[in-house]
Amino acid sequence: MAEKLKKKPELLLPAGSLEALETAFLYGADAVYAGLPSLSLRAHGGFTEETLEKGIDATRKAGKKIYLALNLFSRNEDADNLEKFAKSIGRFAPDGLIVSDPGVFVYMKERLPNVPLHVSTQANVGSWMTAKFWRDLGASVCVASRETPFADICEIKRKCPELKIEMFVHGAMCMSYSGRCLLSAFMAGRSANRGKCAHACRWEYGLYLEEKRRPGEFMPVYEDARGTYVMNSRDLCLMPKLDKILAAGIDLLKIEGRNKTPYYVAVTARTYRRAIDDWFENPEAWTPEPYAAELETLQNRGYTLGFFDGVTGPELQNYDSTQSASSWRNAGVIREKTPQGFVFTIFQKLCAGDVLTFLPPDGDGTVEVGLPYLIDAFSGKRTETLSPGKAGQAIVLPYRFFNERDAERLPLRTVARLPAREENK
C-alpha cells in the first residue's frame, strides 16, 4: 500500500514564535506555518518582521518550508496594510501564503505572482465544487474545513487531483464553524477573526438548555462549583485514523496550535513524525495505540475524532470541565550546555527526588533522569525545591546525572515532562 504512494505527506506544525519554529524542525516537522500579528489570526503572535526574517533563514538552513498566514477577513481599513504586507512578503519569499478572503487572494496573486497561495480552513472549504473554485482561481493548496468528513475530503482529492489537500489531524476544536464565532466579540469586545478570541465557549455557565419544540428534553449539562461547560469542545486527535489518512494520500497533515508552547510543538511533531514514518516502513504491522498513548501525555480536554466520520453528537463536547485530562505537565527545556552540565529552564515546581522524562528528538523512547538535588542556575547553590518564579528560572543538570549515551541524545531545545502535582491538576 505505502509503496504505491509517491511520497510521504508534509507534516505541518504551528510556529507561534521563533523558538517554536526551531523546535518543530528539531522534532521532525517538514514545514511550519507562522504569521505577523497585523494581518493574520495572531493578535498576540510571537513574530515581528525581524524575528520572522530569522525564522525564514532558519527554515532555509534546515531545508524545510515555511508558510505565512494572511487569513483574516478583510475590512476597508486593511487595504493600506495589505500593500505594506505584500512588499514585505516579496522580500521574505515564503513557500506559500495561507489566505481565506477571496479579495485578499486576488490582491496577493496580482502582487506576488511567484508565491504559492493556500486556501485557509477559515474559507470553510467542504466540497469539491468549492475546492474547484479556488483551484481555478489559482490556489495550489486547499485546507479542508474541520467540519468536512473524511469521505468528502477523499472525494475532493479525486475530483481535483492537481490541487494539494491539507487536513487537520490534531489540535483544539472550535464550537463554531471553523472559527466563525461572534461570542468573543459580543461578550468581551475581542474579535476571533483578529486572533483575539477570549474563548468564551470555555467559560463556566450556570444554565440548562431546553429546545422549545422538544419540551422536557434537556441537554446533558452538568454543573460543578465553577459552573458548567456546555460549549466546551474536546480536542481533535486523528491518530486512531492516521493509517486511513496516509493510505488516501492526503498531501499535508496539519497540527493546530499557533498559541501553543514549544513543548506542545515538540511532542506532537515527534509523535506524528514517528507514526508516519513507521506506517510507511510497515503499514500492515502499524497500530495507533503507542502513538495515541504518547499524545495523552499532552494537556488536553479529552480527545475526539471530530467530524471524521460525519456529523457528530454530544461526544464532541466535554460538558464536565475545561481542565486537562492529562496527568503530565511541561517540565522545561534544555537551553544551554556548559562544562558543568545542561542548563534546564523550568516551567513547573521541581523538588529533590523528582524524575524528569526527556523526549529525545531522534524519536527513540525517552530518557528518565532522577534529581537527587537541585542546583539553582542563577546562584549555583543546591536547594531542595525551586519554582519558576522569575523569568528564565533554571537549574543545572550535571552530566553525571545521565549516562553518556543518553546525554549525547539531548541537543539544545530538548523538552522534558513531569507528572502533574496534585495542586497543579
N, C-alpha and C positions, 0 to 999 in steps of 0.2 A: 504494500500500500504506500509506504513512505517513499519507496524508491521511484514511484511514478510522479512525485511532486518535484518540480524543478528546483525549488529552494525552500528553506525554512521561512516562516513569516518573520517580519520585523517585530522585535519586542520593544515596545514604545513606553517609556517611563516619564513621569512628570518631573520637571525641574523648576521648582519654585524659587531656587537660589543657585548660586554658583556651586555651593557645597553639595547640594542635591544632584546637580548635573554631574559633577565629578564622581560622586558616589554611585550614581546609576551606571556609568560606564565601568567603574571598578567591579561592579557586581553583575555585569553581563548584558546590559541593555544594548540594543543595536542603535537606538535613536532616543532622543528626548524631545519634549515639547515645552516651550517656555514662552514668556510674553513680557512686554513692558506694561506697567500699570495703566497708562493713559488710555489705551485702546484695546484692551483685552479684559477678560473677566478676572482681573488680578489687581484689584484696588490696593491690596496690601502686599503686592508682589515683591520679591527679593531682588529684582534686577533693575539696574539703571543702564543707560547706554554704555557706560564704561565697563560695568561688570558683564553685560551681555557680550560685548566685544571680546572680553577674556574668555567667556564661555564658548563662543564660537571658535576661538583659537584653540581651546582645549579639545573641542569636538573634532576639529580638523587633525590635530596631533594624534588623537585616538583612532582616526579612521572611521568615525561614526557620523551620524546625521543629526541635525537639529531643525525642528520645525517651529516657527513662531506663530503664536496665536494672535489673530486680529478678529476675534469672534464676537464683538459687540454688535448690537442692532443700532444702526447709526441714527443720529439726530442732525438737524441742520447745523448745529453748532460744532459738529465734529469735522466739518469739511476742511477747515484750516489744519487741524491736527493730522488728518489723513494725508495731506500734501507733505507735511513735515515727516510723517512716518515713512512715506514712500521714498523720500530722499535718503533717510537713514538706512532703511532696509536695503536699498540699492547698494549702499556701501558695505553692509554686513554680508549680503549674498547668502541667506539661509537656504536650506534644502527644500523649503516649502513654506507657504503661508496658510494658516487654518482660518477660514472665513465662513461666516454664517449669513451675512446680509448680501442679497443679490446686487445691490447698488455698490457696496464696497468691493464685491467680487469683480465687477466690470471695471471699476475705477483702478484697482490694482493690476488687472490684466492689461489695461492700456498703458499704465506707467511702468510696470515691471514685467514685461513680456517673457523674460527668461527665468522668472521664479515660479515654480510649480504651485498651483493653487489646490488646496484641500478643502473640502466642504465639512464644516464643523458639525458635531452632533446637535448643536443648537439650531441647525437648519431643519431638524426633525425629518430626515430622510427615512421613510419607512416603506417605500415601494420602488419597484424597478422603473416605473414611469417618472418618479421624481429624480431617481439616480440618472436616468437617461437625459433629463432636462439639464442637470448640472454637467454631465459629460459633454453634451452638445455645446454647452456654454464655455467649455474649456477646462473643466476640472480633471485633475489626474488621480485624485484620491477622494473617496467619499466615505465619511464616517457614519455608519448606520446609527440611528437613534437607539437608545437603550430600551425603548418600548417595542422594537421590532423583533418578532420571533425568529429563531434561528432558521427555520424552514424558509421564511421570507428573505432572509439575508442570502441564503444559498440561491434562491431564485433570482435575486438582484445580480448576483455574480454570474449566473448563467446567461441572463438577458443582456448584461453589459460586460462582456469578458475583457474588454480593453480598459476598463476602469478598475483601479485598485480599490479593494474594500477593506475598511478598517473597522474593528469591532472592539467594544469594551469587554474586558474579561474580569476586571476586579476593581472594586472601589465603592465609594459612597453612592447611594441612590437618592434621587430627589423625589419627593411625594408629588411634585408637579410633572408636567410633560417636558422632560429634558431641560429643566432649569427655567421654564417659562412661568415663574412664580411671582405673585404680587404680594404675598403675605409680608415679606420683609419690608418692602417699600411702604405698604399700608400701615403696618404696625410700628415700624421703627425708623421710617424715612431713609432706609438703606436699600438701594436697588440691587437685586440679584444680577441683573444684566450688566452691572458695572463691577461685579466681583465683590460687592459689599454685603452679601447675604448675612442676615443676623440669625439664620437658621431657626426661624420662628416655629417651624414644624417640629423642632426638638424640645420646645418649651413644654412646661407642665400645665395642663388644662384640667380644671375641675368641672367636668361636664359628662353628659351621656348623649348619644345620638339615636334618634328615632325618626325614620323616614315616614312622612305623613300618610302615604298610601299603604304603609305596612304597619299599622298600629300594633303595638305590643312586641314588635321585632326590634331588638336593640343590638347595636354593635357590641362586640365583646371588649368593652373598655374597662380596665381595672385601675383603681386609684390607690396610691400609697400616700405616705405622709407628705410627699412633694407634689402630688397631683397625678395626672395620667398622660399618656403619650400616644394619642390616637393617630397622629400623623407621622410618627417616627418610623422611617423605613429601615429595614435591615440593610446590611452591606452586600453588594454583589460579589459573588465568587463563583466563577465558572470552571474552576479546576476539575470538578467531577465530570464536566462535559468537554474537557480540553481535547481528548482524543478525537471526538467528532469534529471539533473546530479545525484541528490540524488536518484531518483527512479531507475536509472540504476545501482546503487550500486558501483559507482567508489570508489576505496579504499582510495586514498589520494587526497586532494584538496590543490593545491599549490598557494601561493601568491608570485609573483615576487618582488624583491626589495632588493638585497644584499647590495646596496649602499644607501638605503633609511634611513630616520630618525626614531628614536623610536616612534615619533608621528604617522608617516605613519603606522608603525607596529601596534600601539595601535588601530588606527581607523579601519584598515582592519580586524584585529583579532576580535575586539569587534563586528563589523558588521556581518561578516560571521559566527562567533560563534552563535550570536543571530538568524540569518536567518536559520542556520542548525537546531538548537535546536527547533525553532518554527515550522519548517516543520515536524520534527519527532513527535512533540506534536500534530499537527493537519494539515496534508497535504492538506485536502480538503479546508480549510479556508485560506491557505497560499497565499500571493501575494507578488511580489518582490518590489513594489513601495516604502514602507517605508525604506527598506534597501538600495535601489538604491539612494534614496534621501540623505541618510547619506553619501554614498560614493562620492556624488557630492561635499561634503564639502572639500574633499581632493584636493590638487593641481593636476590637470590632463590636458592632451592635448585634451580633448574630448574623450568620450568612444566609443568603438566598440565591436562587438561580434566576431571580428577576423574571423577565418575560421570555426567557429562552424557549420555553415550550408553549408560549402563547399568553393570553390574558390570565393573570394570576388571581389569587384570592387573598384572604386575611393573612396567609403565611408570609406575605411580603413585608408586613408591618411587625414591629415589636411594640406591643401595647404596654409592656410592663415597666420598661426602664430604658434610659439612654446610656446607662453605664456599660463599660466594656465587658464583653463576655470572656475576655482572655485573663489568664492568671499570670501573665508575664508583662514586664514593662521594659522600656528602653533604658538601659543602664548607662550607656555612654559610648564614646568613640575614641579611638587612638588618634591623637593629634600630632604626636611628635615621638621620635626615637632619640634617646640620649645615651651616653655611655653607661648611665646608671640603670636605664630601663625605659619602658613605654610611659609617655605622659598620656594619661587617660582622663579626658573631660567627662565629668559625671553629670547625669540628669536625674538620678534618684539618690535618696539617702543610702549610704553604704555603712556597713558595720563589720568589724573584725569577725571572721567566721563565715561571711557571705561567700557564695560561689558565683563567679561570673561565667556566663556562657558566650563565648566569642563565635562569630559566624565568618569563617574564612571565605574570602571571595572566590576561591577555587571551587566552592560548592561541595566539597567533600566533608560531610559531617560537621561537628562542632568541636571547639576546644574549651574545656572547662578548667577554670583557674580558681583555686581557693585563696582567700585573703586572710592569712594569719594575723595581719595587722594592716593598717593604712598609713601611707606616707603622704602628707599634705604637700602638693607640688609647689605651693606658694612659700610655705615656711620651712619645708624639709623635715618637719618633725613628725614623729609617729603619733597616731591617735587611734582611738577605738571606734569612733564614728565620724562621719563627715557628710554634710548635706550640701546640695548645690545652691547655696545662698547667694554667692557673688558670681558675677559674670565670668565665665571661663574657669570656674572651680574645677580642680583636677587633682588626681592622685598620681604618684609614681608607682608603676608596677615593675619591680626588679625582675630582670631576666631569669633569675634563679627560681621565680615562681612558675616558670614554664619549662618544659623540656625543649631542647634545642630545635628539634624539627618543628614543633608547634609554633615556636616564636618566629621562625622563618616564614611561616604561612600567613602572618598577620601584618600586612602593609598598613601604611597610613590610611585613615578613614575606615578601618575595620570597626564594625559595631559589635556591641555585646548586649545581652539581655540579663534580666534578674527576676526571680519570682516576685510577684507583687506582694508588698507588705499589707497587712490587714487594714491599716489606716489609709492606704492608698487605693484600695479596691473600689 
